């Protein structure tokens, strides 16, 4: 056996005890009331009615199992990090199953409003935890491992690969209802990532976590994405200091302006963030009483610069906003009706999970 193989085996043995399965359960009546379409089966010309409660898979507590994912322990007291989309349902029950098949009921402590990150807690003691690496030091081509333990599918899954790209930007669909989020600054890897190990750790050869497995491109081979661990580190610090994750909030919906979008809307520029409802007529482009609303930002405005930093495909609005201290008042350059105007906006805290 080569030294490299021995190192890989050593890393896997070190990491696996800290990786957990997260099972999502809901009451049958609530599931039928909220999402009956999820239980119906299409046969082309007709849809079967939802199955009876007895026909569906159950959790140990008697709930209907409706999903799951992976996570990993970051503190021996029972703090676990996972993807936000794994635990996004505030009415669901979450059960954590460890590598030794111990089970715990989990409480969601925080969901990061800007990133696909959540922190949950179980009442455990002396749980094996993983050290966090430094995602700022990641190099293209370095060896990484995606680890997951999706209960009921393929437990204790490990896949190896390399870092294929950095600072990637994608729009990911987070659930069966088609809810999408823009994810930024992602690590791209060819290590196999599947929905089962979503939320599990991406680790380096030292056994340090450098990312959270977050998304995969369906229909493409060897393209997976992970959220950099430094974003998790900051979330954990915020949680410890303030009891929740604080993030700046403008209160707009927008469409990134590309060359194609610029042509479509006949804009004189090919960069920025166009304030738009994005095909959602029941939503506001500018949320009433938000910081953006008070600053005078209007629908169809194109935000060109935030705090004197140009918004483009490499530097998104959220990238700039995340680095601005809460409470500061910053300049905003806006294109409105073909004219550039300067506004000032107060950076306030996001008040929602």
Long-range contacts (C-beta under 8 A, 24 or more apart in sequence): 7-205, 8-145, 8-160, 8-205, 10-207, 11-145, 11-203, 11-205, 11-206, 11-207, 12-145, 12-147, 12-158, 14-207, 15-130, 15-145, 15-147, 15-201, 15-203, 15-207, 16-99, 16-147, 16-149, 16-156, 16-158, 17-98, 17-99, 17-100, 17-128, 18-72, 18-73, 18-99, 18-127, 18-128, 18-129, 18-130, 18-201, 19-70, 19-71, 19-72, 19-99, 19-147, 19-148, 19-149, 19-200, 19-201, 20-70, 20-71, 20-72, 20-73, 20-80, 20-96, 20-97, 20-98, 20-99, 20-149, 21-68, 21-69, 21-70, 21-96, 21-97, 21-149, 21-150, 21-151, 21-155, 22-68, 22-69, 22-70, 22-71, 22-80, 22-82, 22-86, 22-87, 22-94, 22-95, 22-96, 22-97, 22-106, 22-120, 22-199, 23-59, 23-65, 23-68, 23-94, 23-95, 23-96, 23-97, 23-151, 23-152, 24-65, 24-66, 24-67, 24-68, 24-86, 24-87, 24-89, 24-92, 24-93, 24-94, 25-58, 25-59, 25-61, 25-63, 25-64, 25-65, 25-66, 25-92, 25-93, 25-94, 25-95, 26-63, 26-64, 26-66, 26-89, 26-91, 26-92, 26-93, 27-63, 27-64, 28-53, 28-56, 28-64, 30-91, 31-64, 31-66, 34-91, 35-177, 38-66, 38-176, 57-152, 59-93, 59-95, 60-95, 60-103, 61-93, 61-95, 61-105, 63-93, 65-152, 66-92, 68-150, 68-151, 68-152, 68-196, 69-148, 69-150, 69-195, 69-196, 69-197, 69-198, 69-199, 69-200, 70-147, 70-148, 70-149, 70-150, 70-196, 70-197, 70-198, 70-199, 70-200, 70-213, 71-96, 71-120, 71-199, 71-200, 72-130, 72-147, 72-199, 72-200, 72-201, 72-209, 73-127, 73-128, 73-129, 73-130, 74-129, 74-130, 74-132, 74-209, 74-232, 74-236, 75-127, 75-129, 76-124, 76-125, 76-126, 76-127, 76-128, 76-129, 77-124, 77-125, 77-127, 78-104, 78-121, 78-122, 78-123, 78-124, 78-125, 78-127, 79-109, 79-119, 79-120, 79-121, 79-129, 79-236, 80-106, 80-119, 80-120, 80-121, 80-122, 81-117, 81-118, 81-119, 81-199, 81-212, 81-232, 81-236, 82-118, 82-120, 82-199, 82-212, 83-116, 83-117, 83-118, 83-198, 83-199, 83-212, 83-213, 83-214, 83-227, 84-111, 84-112, 84-115, 84-116, 84-117, 84-118, 84-174, 85-116, 85-174, 85-175, 85-181, 85-198, 86-118, 86-198, 86-199, 87-111, 87-118, 87-120, 88-118, 88-174, 88-175, 90-353, 94-120, 96-120, 96-122, 97-149, 97-151, 98-127, 99-149, 99-156, 109-239, 110-235, 110-239, 110-244, 110-245, 110-353, 111-245, 111-353, 112-231, 112-235, 112-245, 112-247, 113-245, 113-247, 113-249, 113-350, 113-352, 113-353, 114-247, 114-318, 114-322, 114-350, 115-183, 115-227, 115-231, 115-235, 116-172, 116-174, 116-181, 116-183, 116-212, 116-214, 116-215, 116-227, 117-212, 117-227, 117-231, 117-232, 117-235, 119-235, 119-236, 119-239, 119-245, 130-201, 130-203, 130-207, 130-208, 130-209, 131-207, 131-208, 131-209, 132-208, 132-209, 132-229, 132-232, 132-233, 133-203, 133-204, 133-206, 133-208, 133-209, 133-210, 133-229, 134-210, 134-229, 134-230, 135-187, 135-210, 135-211, 135-228, 135-229, 135-230, 135-231, 136-228, 136-230, 138-163, 138-166, 138-187, 138-210, 138-228, 139-163, 140-164, 140-165, 140-166, 142-204, 142-205, 143-204, 143-205, 144-189, 144-191, 144-202, 144-203, 144-204, 144-210, 144-211, 145-191, 145-202, 145-203, 145-204, 146-189, 146-191, 146-192, 146-193, 146-197, 146-200, 146-201, 146-202, 146-213, 146-224, 146-226, 147-197, 147-200, 147-201, 147-202, 147-203, 148-194, 148-196, 148-197, 148-198, 148-199, 148-200, 148-213, 149-197, 149-200, 150-194, 150-195, 150-196, 150-197, 153-196, 154-196, 157-194, 157-196, 157-197, 159-191, 159-192, 159-193, 160-191, 161-189, 161-190, 161-191, 161-192, 161-222, 161-224, 162-189, 162-190, 162-191, 163-187, 163-188, 163-189, 164-188, 164-189, 164-190, 164-222, 164-223, 167-314, 168-225, 169-313, 169-316, 170-215, 170-217, 170-225, 172-214, 172-215, 172-225, 182-316, 182-318, 183-214, 183-215, 183-225, 183-227, 184-316, 184-318, 184-319, 185-227, 185-228, 185-231, 185-319, 186-214, 186-215, 186-225, 186-226, 186-227, 186-228, 187-211, 187-225, 187-226, 187-227, 187-228, 188-223, 188-224, 188-225, 189-224, 189-225, 189-226, 190-222, 190-223, 190-224, 191-224, 192-222, 192-224, 193-224, 193-225, 193-226, 202-226, 246-326, 246-349, 246-350, 247-322, 247-349, 247-350, 248-321, 248-322, 248-324, 248-326, 248-347, 248-348, 248-349, 248-350, 249-290, 249-291, 249-348, 249-349, 249-350, 249-351, 250-290, 250-291, 250-292, 250-297, 250-317, 250-321, 250-345, 250-347, 251-286, 251-287, 251-290, 251-291, 251-292, 251-293, 252-285, 252-286, 252-287, 252-290, 252-292, 252-297, 252-303, 253-277, 253-278, 253-280, 253-283, 253-284, 253-285, 254-278, 254-285, 254-303, 254-317, 256-313, 256-316, 257-302, 258-313, 267-302, 267-335, 268-335, 268-338, 269-302, 269-304, 269-335, 271-304, 271-310, 271-311, 271-312, 271-313, 272-302, 272-303, 272-304, 272-311, 272-312, 272-335, 273-302, 273-303, 273-311, 273-316, 273-317, 274-300, 274-301, 274-302, 274-303, 275-299, 275-300, 275-301, 275-302, 275-303, 276-300, 290-348, 291-345, 291-346, 291-347, 291-348, 292-345, 294-345, 294-346, 295-332, 295-343, 295-344, 295-345, 295-346, 296-343, 297-332, 297-334, 297-343, 297-345, 298-336, 300-336, 301-334, 301-335, 301-336, 302-334, 302-335, 302-336, 303-332, 303-333, 303-334, 304-333, 304-334, 304-335, 304-340, 305-331, 305-332, 305-333, 306-330, 306-332, 307-331, 307-332, 321-347
